[in-house]
Amino acid sequence: MAYEYDHDCPFEAFITNLGKYNEGELVGEWVKFPTTSEELQKVFERIGIGSKDDFGNPYEEWFISDYDCYVDGLYEKLGEYENLDELNYLASKLDELDDHDYNHFQAAMQISDYTGSIKDVINLIDNLDKYEIYPGVESNADLGHYYIEELGMMEVPDYLADYIDYEAYGRDVAINEMGQFTDYGYVRDTQEYFTEYYDGDRENIPDEYRVMDFKVSGEKERKTMNYETFKQEFAEDIKEKLYERGYDDVRISFNNVEKTNQNYEAMSVVPEGSNVGVNFNIENAFANYEHTDDYAGVLASATMVIADGLDRAPAIDVSALMDYENMKEKLSVEVISADANADLLANVPHDRMEDLAVVYRFVMESSEDGRASILVTNNLIRFRSLGEDFTEENLKKVIAGEKEPPEKIPERKEAKPEKRKFDLVVDIQKKMAQGKNGGYVQWAKKYNVKQFAESILFLQQHDIHDKETLDALVDGSSAKYHELMKTIKDAEEKMAANKVIKTHIINYAKTRETYSAYRKSGYSKKFYEAHRDEITLHKAAKEAFSKLPDGKIPKVKDLNEEFARLLSEKKAAYSEYKKIKKEMRDYQIAKQNVESFYAAQQM
């Protein structure tokens, strides 16, 4: 299979000696994936893994300092401390795809929710039937025509065919199916079950794909640890690794964390002098250690996650947390499964709606990477942490828009306050908090309530308070998406033409002497048969040159510069394209959820 720009492998990784890197020396080597155990062992030896430093300590650890990736959408999934067996498993499965299935995979990568990790992408390859592709369908109008004319979704008499708004019909289909137009055509999720064939456990990677089955020379033997021993040693090692990353001193403790849908023991890591830290699931880390017996790999991965969390930790004003007037603006609701969170619900105020529950959160900060929020608990209310008016009853009234918190400093009322305008978010939250409408209960059973709650948070974050604004944002982001798509396709077409002409120039130069000899032979049939391939290439090049706009053959140097410029433009557009695609999808999902929610109120 040929990957992007005719490469013969899906990606390459620059495997680097971590010890040498920390000493200020970059020692590493590029490795093509898929690879073999024998080749990796030689690479490790060449970059000094297993050799000893000046103090006699062996270099045991490595990381990946760079990737060259030739599969669209995969680069951002690849991290510094990926498991090499898992990388090889992924690369091998990609290599096993034929051209048709590879295009199917690339299309699925652009729409699937299962692309967050290497494990997800591996499983995606085995779940391609979950995604249906209509090649050549590139717009709402195309989709409308395809559904009506090809799939027969609507009987339209010939005399009415010219009166059908195919674009509007196609747009409605795409929104209802949450489908997307990709470089490979229209793609939709069939809603079939996504099967997790690979659970992320190295032991479950088939033997033929494993490459880390050798022992590094000089590697220390490490006795198997129980959970308590692992916790203590892991905490000390994390401190040391974070110190190497610039966190001079951190406080580490262990505590139980209760979250919606999960409870676990966490290792809390807080920088000295800070009131914000990171909770790391120590139970998962120990489970990974038990499954893989790769303590160094688990430690390296944990260090990366914790350091990244500390780098992204929001700055929180603790005094603001005690101000109810300030905090009420951050109040939001979350709909969760009541049965799955029975223990959690025993300690938090909530409303039950059959098998669902509404809980309350203060959203402190939100971004594309996620949100930082505080769950409202019974203890928070019991101790009146935010003042005497901070009660469960008032929480519900604020969410429903029925109550404003009291002003700390009464203001003179010189005029009647304006009548509160209709607010889309407030109205929805009010109906959710009441939870008494039969239509809503049926709607909540049918639709993804978690996704709906995220849509409401999305509306709040983007200051969207009416349907007209939401509609305008859907249309605007869709127009920008298609504009960027056209820019990318135009660049790709020019790059493809550039490569063709460059190939012809090279072929012309290589075959010029042969063709000259052919001409001097009087176009001998015998000479032609002996040099058929070279003469054919030469003729094809001359024909291509004759079709150039000015008939002038460009220089290879100029073509290389043009290709580099086009590639740069494509990358810039693609970076913005990925952002706007997510933005457009968020707006479309929010619009669909709002419309289905209000439709349920009519039941």
Backbone torsions as a table, in degrees:
resi	resn	phi	psi	omega
1	MET	NA	139.2	176.7
2	ALA	-99.9	123.8	179.6
3	TYR	-90.4	-168.7	-177.4
4	GLU	-54.4	135.3	-179.2
5	TYR	58.6	32.3	174.0
6	ASP	63.2	26.9	175.2
7	HIS	-74.7	153.5	-175.1
8	ASP	-99.1	10.1	177.2
9	CYS	-146.3	155.7	-178.4
10	PRO	-70.0	-33.7	178.7
11	PHE	-162.9	159.8	173.4
12	GLU	-122.6	148.9	-179.6
13	ALA	-126.8	137.2	176.9
14	PHE	-93.7	98.7	-177.5
15	ILE	-81.4	125.0	-168.6
16	THR	-121.5	140.2	175.3
17	ASN	-71.6	111.6	-175.0
18	LEU	-66.5	-40.0	179.7
19	GLY	-61.3	-46.1	178.3
20	LYS	-63.8	-38.5	-179.8
21	TYR	-61.5	-42.5	179.1
22	ASN	-68.6	-19.5	176.4
23	GLU	-88.7	0.6	177.2
24	GLY	94.6	14.2	-177.8
25	GLU	-123.5	127.5	179.0
26	LEU	-91.4	106.3	179.7
27	VAL	-123.1	112.7	-178.3
28	GLY	-164.0	-174.9	-177.3
29	GLU	-156.4	142.3	176.9
30	TRP	-75.0	135.4	178.5
31	VAL	-128.1	127.4	175.3
32	LYS	-81.5	137.7	175.0
33	PHE	-113.9	138.4	4.9
34	PRO	-72.1	154.7	-179.8
35	THR	-132.5	-166.6	179.3
36	THR	-127.5	162.0	178.1
37	SER	-61.6	-40.1	-178.3
38	GLU	-64.5	-42.4	-179.8
39	GLU	-66.0	-42.1	179.5
40	LEU	-63.9	-40.1	179.6
41	GLN	-60.6	-40.1	178.1
42	LYS	-66.1	-39.4	178.2
43	VAL	-61.7	-46.8	179.4
44	PHE	-58.3	-40.4	179.3
45	GLU	-66.1	-41.1	-177.5
46	ARG	-69.2	-30.2	-179.0
47	ILE	-94.6	4.5	170.9
48	GLY	91.1	11.1	175.3
49	ILE	-70.8	121.6	-175.7
50	GLY	105.1	-20.7	175.7
51	SER	-77.1	172.8	-174.9
52	LYS	-114.3	149.6	177.4
53	ASP	-83.6	-172.7	-176.2
54	ASP	-64.6	-17.3	-179.1
55	PHE	-101.5	6.0	178.2
56	GLY	86.5	6.3	179.1
57	ASN	-90.2	134.2	-177.1
58	PRO	-75.3	146.4	170.6
59	TYR	-80.6	109.6	-175.3
60	GLU	-107.7	-24.6	-169.3
61	GLU	-106.4	149.5	179.3
62	TRP	-139.4	165.1	172.3
63	PHE	-151.8	171.9	-179.0
64	ILE	-105.5	112.0	-174.0
65	SER	-89.1	-13.4	179.1
66	ASP	-163.1	157.6	175.4
67	TYR	-131.6	147.0	161.0
68	ASP	-112.0	115.7	-173.3
69	CYS	-119.2	132.9	-175.2
70	TYR	-116.7	21.5	177.3
71	VAL	-120.7	118.6	-177.5
72	ASP	-57.0	133.6	174.6
73	GLY	84.0	-2.9	-175.7
74	LEU	-94.7	-29.2	-171.9
75	TYR	-54.2	-44.4	-175.5
76	GLU	-71.3	-9.7	178.0
77	LYS	-86.9	-13.6	-172.2
78	LEU	-92.6	125.4	-176.2
79	GLY	-110.8	176.9	-176.6
80	GLU	-69.1	-30.9	-172.0
81	TYR	-118.6	38.5	178.9
82	GLU	-66.5	148.7	176.0
83	ASN	-72.9	125.8	-175.5
84	LEU	-66.8	-32.2	175.4
85	ASP	-62.8	-41.9	-178.4
86	GLU	-68.7	-40.6	176.5
87	LEU	-60.8	-42.5	-179.2
88	ASN	-67.9	-36.0	177.3
89	TYR	-61.5	-46.5	179.4
90	LEU	-62.3	-49.5	-177.4
91	ALA	-61.5	-39.5	-179.7
92	SER	-65.6	-42.1	-179.3
93	LYS	-67.5	-35.0	175.3
94	LEU	-65.6	-40.8	-179.7
95	ASP	-65.3	-26.0	-177.5
96	GLU	-80.5	-11.0	-180.0
97	LEU	-76.5	141.1	170.9
98	ASP	-81.8	176.1	-174.3
99	ASP	-59.9	-39.7	-178.8
100	HIS	-64.5	-48.1	-179.1
101	ASP	-68.5	-31.3	178.7
102	TYR	-66.2	-42.6	176.4
103	ASN	-63.2	-37.7	176.7
104	HIS	-61.0	-44.1	178.8
105	PHE	-62.4	-45.9	-179.1
106	GLN	-61.6	-38.1	177.4
107	ALA	-66.7	-43.1	179.7
108	ALA	-63.0	-34.2	179.1
109	MET	-60.3	-28.7	-176.5
110	GLN	-82.6	-13.8	-176.3
111	ILE	-122.9	-25.5	-170.6
112	SER	-68.9	147.1	172.5
113	ASP	-84.8	-5.8	-176.3
114	TYR	-103.6	62.8	179.0
115	THR	-136.4	18.4	-173.5
116	GLY	-77.6	-14.4	-177.0
117	SER	-152.3	169.9	176.8
118	ILE	-60.7	-39.9	178.4
119	LYS	-58.8	-44.9	-179.6
120	ASP	-61.8	-43.2	-177.3
121	VAL	-66.2	-38.8	176.4
122	ILE	-60.0	-45.0	179.0
123	ASN	-67.9	-32.6	178.8
124	LEU	-60.0	-39.0	-179.6
125	ILE	-58.8	-32.9	-179.4
126	ASP	-91.9	5.2	-179.5
127	ASN	-126.7	29.0	-175.7
128	LEU	-64.2	-25.1	179.1
129	ASP	-66.1	-14.3	178.1
130	LYS	-70.4	-17.0	-175.5
131	TYR	-120.4	127.5	-179.2
132	GLU	-104.5	135.8	-176.2
133	ILE	-119.6	136.3	173.4
134	TYR	-114.3	92.3	-177.8
135	PRO	-59.1	143.0	177.1
136	GLY	85.0	-11.3	177.8
137	VAL	-88.2	105.8	-169.0
138	GLU	-118.1	0.3	-177.7
139	SER	-151.2	169.0	177.2
140	ASN	-60.6	-38.6	179.5
141	ALA	-64.7	-44.1	177.2
142	ASP	-57.7	-43.5	-177.3
143	LEU	-65.4	-41.3	177.7
144	GLY	-60.2	-46.7	177.8
145	HIS	-61.1	-43.3	-176.4
146	TYR	-63.6	-45.2	-178.1
147	TYR	-67.6	-38.2	-176.5
148	ILE	-82.0	-44.6	-172.7
149	GLU	-89.8	-38.5	-176.7
150	GLU	-90.3	-44.1	-177.0
151	LEU	-91.6	-12.2	177.9
152	GLY	65.0	36.7	-178.2
153	MET	-73.6	-13.8	179.7
154	MET	-150.0	132.7	176.9
155	GLU	-83.5	117.1	-178.7
156	VAL	-123.1	115.1	176.2
157	PRO	-59.9	149.5	-177.1
158	ASP	-56.0	-37.7	-175.9
159	TYR	-72.1	-11.2	177.8
160	LEU	-105.1	-5.7	-173.3
161	ALA	-57.3	-37.1	-177.4
162	ASP	-75.5	-8.1	-177.4
163	TYR	-101.7	-0.3	-180.0
164	ILE	-82.6	131.6	175.0
165	ASP	-87.1	85.6	-175.9
166	TYR	-63.1	-34.4	-179.3
167	GLU	-65.5	-45.3	179.3
168	ALA	-64.7	-41.3	179.1
169	TYR	-62.7	-45.4	179.8
170	GLY	-63.8	-38.2	179.0
171	ARG	-63.3	-41.6	178.6
172	ASP	-64.5	-41.1	178.4
173	VAL	-61.3	-47.1	-177.7
174	ALA	-62.1	-40.0	-179.5
175	ILE	-70.1	-44.0	-179.0
176	ASN	-64.4	-36.3	-179.9
177	GLU	-89.0	-9.0	-172.8
178	MET	54.6	38.8	177.3
179	GLY	-83.8	169.3	-178.8
180	GLN	-141.0	151.8	173.7
181	PHE	-92.4	124.4	-176.9
182	THR	-120.6	-179.8	176.5
183	ASP	-63.6	-14.2	-174.7
184	TYR	-111.4	9.7	-178.3
185	GLY	112.8	-168.4	179.6
186	TYR	-81.6	135.2	-178.7
187	VAL	-126.8	134.9	175.7
188	ARG	-133.4	150.8	176.0
189	ASP	-84.0	123.0	-178.4
190	THR	-75.2	-6.8	-178.9
191	GLN	70.7	12.8	172.7
192	GLU	-69.0	160.0	-176.3
193	TYR	-68.1	135.9	176.7
194	PHE	-89.2	113.6	-176.1
195	THR	-90.6	127.9	177.8
196	GLU	-91.1	93.1	179.9
197	TYR	-75.6	-33.2	-179.3
198	TYR	-115.3	124.3	-172.8
199	ASP	-96.1	7.5	179.6
200	GLY	88.2	-1.8	179.6
201	ASP	-87.9	120.9	-178.3
202	ARG	-54.8	-33.1	-178.1
203	GLU	-64.1	-20.1	-178.3
204	ASN	-97.3	6.1	171.5
205	ILE	-78.1	126.1	-179.9
206	PRO	-53.7	144.0	-174.4
207	ASP	-55.0	-35.9	-174.8
208	GLU	-68.1	-13.7	179.7
209	TYR	-101.5	-7.4	-177.1
210	ARG	-80.5	140.3	-179.2
211	VAL	-126.7	-10.4	-179.0
212	MET	-101.7	52.9	-179.2
213	ASP	-105.5	21.4	178.5
214	PHE	-117.8	157.9	179.7
215	LYS	-99.0	127.7	179.8
216	VAL	-71.9	133.1	179.5
217	SER	-59.4	130.1	179.3
218	GLY	87.1	-1.8	-178.9
219	GLU	-67.2	133.5	-177.6
220	LYS	-73.9	143.8	172.7
221	GLU	-78.2	137.5	179.7
222	ARG	-125.1	122.7	-179.3
223	LYS	-66.3	146.0	177.3
224	THR	-62.8	131.1	-176.4
225	MET	-105.5	147.7	169.8
226	ASN	-82.8	177.9	-172.8
227	TYR	-61.4	-46.5	-176.8
228	GLU	-65.8	-40.9	179.1
229	THR	-65.7	-41.9	179.2
230	PHE	-58.7	-45.6	-179.2
231	LYS	-56.4	-48.5	-175.6
232	GLN	-67.4	-44.9	-179.3
233	GLU	-67.6	-39.0	-179.5
234	PHE	-63.1	-41.5	-179.9
235	ALA	-61.4	-43.2	179.6
236	GLU	-65.4	-42.1	-178.9
237	ASP	-69.0	-36.7	176.9
238	ILE	-62.3	-41.8	177.3
239	LYS	-56.6	-45.2	-178.6
240	GLU	-65.3	-42.7	-178.7
241	LYS	-67.8	-38.6	178.7
242	LEU	-68.3	-33.2	176.5
243	TYR	-60.7	-40.8	179.3
244	GLU	-65.6	-23.1	-179.7
245	ARG	-95.0	6.5	174.6
246	GLY	103.5	-0.5	176.2
247	TYR	-93.7	94.4	-171.0
248	ASP	-59.4	-40.1	-177.4
249	ASP	-148.0	131.6	177.5
250	VAL	-132.7	150.8	174.5
251	ARG	-98.0	131.6	-179.5
252	ILE	-122.5	131.0	176.6
253	SER	-143.0	168.8	179.5
254	PHE	-120.5	137.0	-179.8
255	ASN	-153.6	159.9	177.7
256	ASN	-85.2	135.6	-179.1
257	VAL	-115.1	128.9	175.4
258	GLU	-111.4	117.0	177.1
259	LYS	-125.1	165.8	176.0
260	THR	-62.7	128.3	176.9
261	ASN	74.8	3.2	176.9
262	GLN	-162.7	145.6	172.7
263	ASN	-129.2	140.3	179.4
264	TYR	-160.9	164.3	173.7
265	GLU	-87.9	130.6	-175.8
266	ALA	-115.2	149.8	168.2
267	MET	-97.2	112.1	-178.9
268	SER	-88.8	126.8	-178.5
269	VAL	-119.5	115.5	-176.7
270	VAL	-127.1	123.0	176.9
271	PRO	-62.1	145.6	178.8
272	GLU	-59.2	132.4	179.0
273	GLY	84.7	3.4	-180.0
274	SER	-113.7	155.8	175.3
275	ASN	-108.1	7.2	-179.9
276	VAL	-125.9	131.7	179.9
277	GLY	-139.2	-158.0	-176.6
278	VAL	-128.4	134.5	170.8
279	ASN	-97.2	122.7	-178.9
280	PHE	-114.8	131.7	-177.1
281	ASN	-71.4	98.2	-176.8
282	ILE	-73.2	-26.2	178.5
283	GLU	-65.5	-41.7	177.6
284	ASN	-64.8	-39.7	179.4
285	ALA	-61.7	-43.5	179.6
286	PHE	-65.6	-38.8	178.4
287	ALA	-62.7	-41.6	177.5
288	ASN	-63.7	-39.8	178.2
289	TYR	-62.8	-43.4	179.5
290	GLU	-64.5	-38.0	-177.0
291	HIS	-74.6	-39.2	-172.0
292	THR	-101.7	-21.5	-173.8
293	ASP	57.7	25.9	-178.9
294	ASP	-113.4	79.2	-176.6
295	TYR	-61.3	-43.7	-177.5
296	ALA	-62.4	-40.0	179.9
297	GLY	-66.9	-41.8	178.4
298	VAL	-64.7	-41.2	179.5
299	LEU	-64.6	-44.2	-179.5
300	ALA	-63.2	-43.4	179.7
301	SER	-63.9	-43.6	179.8
302	ALA	-63.5	-40.5	179.2
303	THR	-59.5	-43.8	-179.8
304	MET	-62.4	-45.9	-177.7
305	VAL	-64.9	-45.7	-177.5
306	ILE	-67.1	-45.2	179.3
307	ALA	-61.5	-40.3	178.3
308	ASP	-64.3	-40.1	178.1
309	GLY	-64.0	-41.2	179.2
310	LEU	-67.2	-37.9	179.1
311	ASP	-63.9	-33.6	-175.5
312	ARG	-95.0	-3.2	-174.2
313	ALA	-58.5	130.5	-179.4
314	PRO	-73.6	151.1	174.2
315	ALA	-84.7	120.4	-176.2
316	ILE	-115.9	128.2	176.6
317	ASP	-81.9	106.0	-176.3
318	VAL	-60.9	-37.2	-178.8
319	SER	-63.2	-31.6	-180.0
320	ALA	-67.8	-25.2	-179.9
321	LEU	-67.4	-19.0	-177.0
322	MET	-95.6	4.8	-176.4
323	ASP	-107.2	104.3	-176.7
324	TYR	-61.5	-38.8	-179.1
325	GLU	-61.4	-39.5	177.9
326	ASN	-72.9	-42.6	-173.1
327	MET	-73.2	-27.5	-177.3
328	LYS	-63.1	-26.6	177.8
329	GLU	-68.4	-19.1	-177.6
330	LYS	-98.1	2.2	-175.1
331	LEU	-72.7	133.9	179.3
332	SER	-143.5	168.6	177.9
333	VAL	-116.6	157.6	177.2
334	GLU	-137.3	133.1	178.4
335	VAL	-99.1	125.6	-176.0
336	ILE	-133.6	168.1	175.5
337	SER	-73.7	127.6	-179.0
338	ALA	-71.4	-42.3	-176.9
339	ASP	-67.3	-42.8	-177.4
340	ALA	-70.2	-17.1	-176.0
341	ASN	-122.3	32.3	-176.1
342	ALA	-58.2	-44.6	-178.9
343	ASP	-64.4	-42.0	-179.8
344	LEU	-64.5	-42.3	-175.9
345	LEU	-66.6	-19.9	177.8
346	ALA	-66.5	-18.4	-174.7
347	ASN	-119.2	10.4	179.7
348	VAL	-135.0	147.2	174.6
349	PRO	-68.5	139.0	-177.3
350	HIS	-160.8	167.5	173.2
351	ASP	-120.1	135.2	179.1
352	ARG	-94.0	140.3	172.4
353	MET	-135.9	86.4	-174.5
354	GLU	56.7	-114.3	-176.6
355	ASP	-95.0	15.6	178.5
356	LEU	-117.3	163.5	176.7
357	ALA	-143.4	142.7	175.2
358	VAL	-103.7	123.2	176.0
359	VAL	-116.2	169.5	-173.9
360	TYR	-117.0	141.3	179.1
361	ARG	-137.4	149.6	168.1
362	PHE	-100.6	117.0	179.7
363	VAL	-88.2	111.1	-174.8
364	MET	-83.5	-39.5	-178.1
365	GLU	-157.6	146.8	-178.2
366	SER	-145.7	143.3	178.9
367	SER	-153.9	-175.3	178.5
368	GLU	-63.1	-25.3	-177.6
369	ASP	-81.9	-9.1	-179.0
370	GLY	138.1	-164.2	-179.1
371	ARG	-138.4	150.7	173.8
372	ALA	-105.4	121.7	-176.1
373	SER	-139.5	161.4	178.8
374	ILE	-119.4	123.6	177.8
375	LEU	-76.1	131.5	177.5
376	VAL	-76.4	120.2	-177.9
377	THR	-110.5	166.5	176.6
378	ASN	-61.5	-38.4	-179.9
379	ASN	-63.8	-39.9	-179.9
380	LEU	-60.3	-38.6	179.0
381	ILE	-77.6	-42.3	-175.0
382	ARG	-58.3	-39.7	-177.1
383	PHE	-91.6	10.0	177.9
384	ARG	49.3	46.6	-175.2
385	SER	-56.7	-28.3	-177.6
386	LEU	-111.6	18.2	178.7
387	GLY	111.3	171.9	-174.0
388	GLU	-67.9	-28.0	-178.7
389	ASP	-80.8	-2.5	-178.1
390	PHE	-84.6	86.8	-179.4
391	THR	-127.3	163.7	179.7
392	GLU	-62.8	-39.9	-179.4
393	GLU	-61.2	-43.1	-179.4
394	ASN	-71.1	-31.2	175.5
395	LEU	-56.6	-48.7	-178.0
396	LYS	-63.0	-37.9	-179.3
397	LYS	-69.3	-38.0	178.5
398	VAL	-65.6	-44.6	178.1
399	ILE	-60.2	-41.0	-178.0
400	ALA	-77.8	-6.1	-179.7
401	GLY	77.6	17.3	-177.1
402	GLU	-95.0	-11.5	-175.1
403	LYS	-145.5	136.7	170.3
404	GLU	-103.5	140.5	176.6
405	PRO	-62.2	150.0	-179.1
406	PRO	-64.4	143.7	175.9
407	GLU	-73.0	142.4	179.2
408	LYS	-70.0	-36.0	178.8
409	ILE	-119.5	109.7	-177.4
410	PRO	-57.6	137.5	178.2
411	GLU	-103.9	149.9	177.4
412	ARG	-70.2	136.2	-180.0
413	LYS	-96.3	94.5	-178.4
414	GLU	-89.8	-19.0	-179.9
415	ALA	-149.2	159.2	178.8
416	LYS	-67.4	135.4	178.0
417	PRO	-66.3	148.2	176.9
418	GLU	-63.0	146.5	176.2
419	LYS	-65.9	130.9	-176.7
420	ARG	-60.4	128.5	177.8
421	LYS	-71.7	157.1	177.2
422	PHE	-62.4	131.2	179.1
423	ASP	-122.7	118.2	-175.9
424	LEU	-56.2	-48.2	-176.7
425	VAL	-65.9	-46.1	-179.6
426	VAL	-61.1	-42.3	-179.0
427	ASP	-63.1	-42.5	179.7
428	ILE	-67.0	-44.4	-179.6
429	GLN	-63.4	-35.3	178.0
430	LYS	-62.5	-46.7	-179.7
431	LYS	-67.0	-36.8	177.6
432	MET	-65.3	-43.7	-178.1
433	ALA	-66.1	-35.8	177.7
434	GLN	-69.4	-45.9	173.9
435	GLY	57.1	25.0	-174.6
436	LYS	-103.2	-12.8	-176.5
437	ASN	-74.6	127.8	-178.2
438	GLY	-60.9	-36.4	178.6
439	GLY	-61.9	-40.5	179.9
440	TYR	-64.4	-42.6	179.8
441	VAL	-59.5	-43.8	178.6
442	GLN	-66.1	-39.9	178.1
443	TRP	-61.2	-43.5	-177.6
444	ALA	-63.1	-30.1	178.1
445	LYS	-74.3	-31.9	-172.9
446	LYS	-85.9	-36.0	-172.7
447	TYR	-105.2	166.5	-180.0
448	ASN	-77.1	97.6	-174.0
449	VAL	-69.4	-30.0	177.8
450	LYS	-65.0	-43.9	178.5
451	GLN	-63.6	-37.3	179.2
452	PHE	-65.1	-43.6	177.9
453	ALA	-59.9	-38.6	177.3
454	GLU	-65.5	-35.0	177.9
455	SER	-65.2	-39.6	178.5
456	ILE	-64.4	-42.3	176.6
457	LEU	-62.4	-38.9	178.9
458	PHE	-61.5	-43.0	178.4
459	LEU	-62.3	-41.0	178.9
460	GLN	-63.1	-47.1	-176.7
461	GLN	-62.9	-33.0	-176.5
462	HIS	-99.3	12.5	173.5
463	ASP	56.3	44.4	178.9
464	ILE	-102.5	115.0	-174.2
465	HIS	-122.3	4.6	176.8
466	ASP	-151.5	159.5	-175.0
467	LYS	-67.5	-32.1	-178.5
468	GLU	-62.7	-42.4	178.2
469	THR	-63.9	-43.4	-179.9
470	LEU	-62.3	-44.3	179.0
471	ASP	-59.9	-42.2	-178.9
472	ALA	-64.8	-38.7	179.6
473	LEU	-69.4	-37.0	176.0
474	VAL	-61.1	-49.3	-178.2
475	ASP	-65.4	-41.8	-178.4
476	GLY	-65.8	-44.4	-179.5
477	SER	-68.4	-34.9	178.1
478	SER	-65.1	-42.0	179.4
479	ALA	-64.7	-42.4	179.1
480	LYS	-65.5	-39.4	178.5
481	TYR	-58.7	-48.1	-178.0
482	HIS	-70.9	-30.8	175.9
483	GLU	-64.1	-44.6	179.3
484	LEU	-68.5	-38.0	177.1
485	MET	-58.9	-42.2	178.9
486	LYS	-65.3	-40.6	178.8
487	THR	-60.5	-44.1	-179.6
488	ILE	-65.3	-44.7	-178.9
489	LYS	-65.9	-39.7	177.6
490	ASP	-61.2	-43.5	179.0
491	ALA	-63.6	-41.9	-179.4
492	GLU	-64.6	-39.7	178.6
493	GLU	-64.7	-41.8	178.9
494	LYS	-67.6	-37.4	177.8
495	MET	-65.4	-40.0	178.8
496	ALA	-64.5	-43.2	178.2
497	ALA	-64.6	-38.1	177.6
498	ASN	-59.4	-46.1	-179.2
499	LYS	-65.0	-37.3	179.7
500	VAL	-64.2	-48.1	-179.6
501	ILE	-63.2	-41.9	179.7
502	LYS	-61.6	-40.4	177.7
503	THR	-62.8	-42.2	178.8
504	HIS	-63.0	-40.5	-180.0
505	ILE	-61.7	-45.3	179.9
506	ILE	-64.4	-44.0	179.2
507	ASN	-63.4	-40.3	179.9
508	TYR	-60.6	-44.8	-179.2
509	ALA	-65.3	-40.1	-177.6
510	LYS	-70.0	-29.5	-172.7
511	THR	-106.7	3.8	-175.0
512	ARG	-61.5	-44.6	-179.1
513	GLU	-65.2	-41.3	179.4
514	THR	-61.9	-43.6	-178.2
515	TYR	-68.2	-35.2	177.5
516	SER	-62.9	-41.7	178.6
517	ALA	-65.5	-37.4	179.0
518	TYR	-62.8	-41.5	179.8
519	ARG	-66.8	-41.0	179.8
520	LYS	-67.0	-25.5	179.3
521	SER	-76.8	1.1	-177.3
522	GLY	76.5	28.9	-179.1
523	TYR	57.9	46.8	-179.2
524	SER	-59.7	133.3	178.1
525	LYS	-64.2	-37.3	-180.0
526	LYS	-64.2	-44.0	177.9
527	PHE	-63.6	-40.6	-179.7
528	TYR	-60.6	-45.4	-179.0
529	GLU	-64.2	-33.5	-179.3
530	ALA	-75.4	-23.2	-176.6
531	HIS	-129.8	34.7	-174.9
532	ARG	-54.0	-49.6	-174.8
533	ASP	-61.7	-45.2	-177.6
534	GLU	-66.8	-41.4	-179.2
535	ILE	-66.3	-39.2	178.5
536	THR	-62.0	-43.7	178.7
537	LEU	-62.5	-40.9	-178.8
538	HIS	-64.9	-44.5	179.1
539	LYS	-62.9	-41.9	179.3
540	ALA	-61.8	-38.0	179.2
541	ALA	-66.3	-44.3	-179.8
542	LYS	-63.2	-39.4	178.6
543	GLU	-64.6	-41.0	179.2
544	ALA	-64.3	-40.3	-179.8
545	PHE	-65.3	-34.2	-178.5
546	SER	-66.7	-21.2	-178.2
547	LYS	-93.1	-3.6	177.3
548	LEU	-64.8	145.9	-174.3
549	PRO	-51.0	-45.9	-177.7
550	ASP	-107.1	3.2	179.1
551	GLY	72.7	3.2	-178.1
552	LYS	-94.3	131.7	-179.3
553	ILE	-80.0	122.0	-179.7
554	PRO	-73.0	160.5	176.4
555	LYS	-80.8	146.9	179.3
556	VAL	-60.9	-37.2	178.9
557	LYS	-59.8	-43.4	179.3
558	ASP	-65.3	-38.7	178.5
559	LEU	-64.8	-39.9	178.4
560	ASN	-62.8	-41.6	178.9
561	GLU	-65.7	-40.8	178.6
562	GLU	-64.4	-41.7	-179.7
563	PHE	-62.9	-43.1	179.2
564	ALA	-62.6	-39.7	178.7
565	ARG	-66.0	-44.5	179.5
566	LEU	-64.3	-39.7	178.7
567	LEU	-63.6	-41.0	178.2
568	SER	-63.5	-42.8	178.3
569	GLU	-63.9	-40.6	180.0
570	LYS	-64.4	-44.3	-179.4
571	LYS	-62.9	-41.9	179.4
572	ALA	-63.8	-44.1	179.6
573	ALA	-67.2	-37.4	-178.2
574	TYR	-67.9	-36.5	177.6
575	SER	-61.9	-43.7	178.4
576	GLU	-71.0	-35.1	179.4
577	TYR	-60.2	-44.5	179.8
578	LYS	-62.5	-38.6	-179.8
579	LYS	-67.9	-46.5	-176.7
580	ILE	-71.7	-29.2	178.1
581	LYS	-64.2	-43.3	177.9
582	LYS	-65.4	-41.8	-179.5
583	GLU	-62.4	-45.3	-180.0
584	MET	-61.8	-43.6	-178.5
585	ARG	-65.5	-39.3	178.1
586	ASP	-61.8	-44.4	178.5
587	TYR	-63.3	-43.4	-178.3
588	GLN	-64.9	-43.0	179.1
589	ILE	-64.3	-43.0	178.5
590	ALA	-60.6	-43.6	179.8
591	LYS	-63.2	-45.0	-179.2
592	GLN	-63.7	-42.9	180.0
593	ASN	-63.9	-41.9	179.2
594	VAL	-63.3	-45.6	-178.5
595	GLU	-64.7	-41.6	179.9
596	SER	-69.0	-33.2	178.7
597	PHE	-63.6	-48.5	-178.5
598	TYR	-71.1	-30.3	175.7
599	ALA	-63.0	-35.8	179.9
600	ALA	-66.7	-27.1	-179.0
601	GLN	-68.7	-17.6	-179.6
602	GLN	-84.7	-7.7	-178.1
603	MET	-67.9	NA	NA
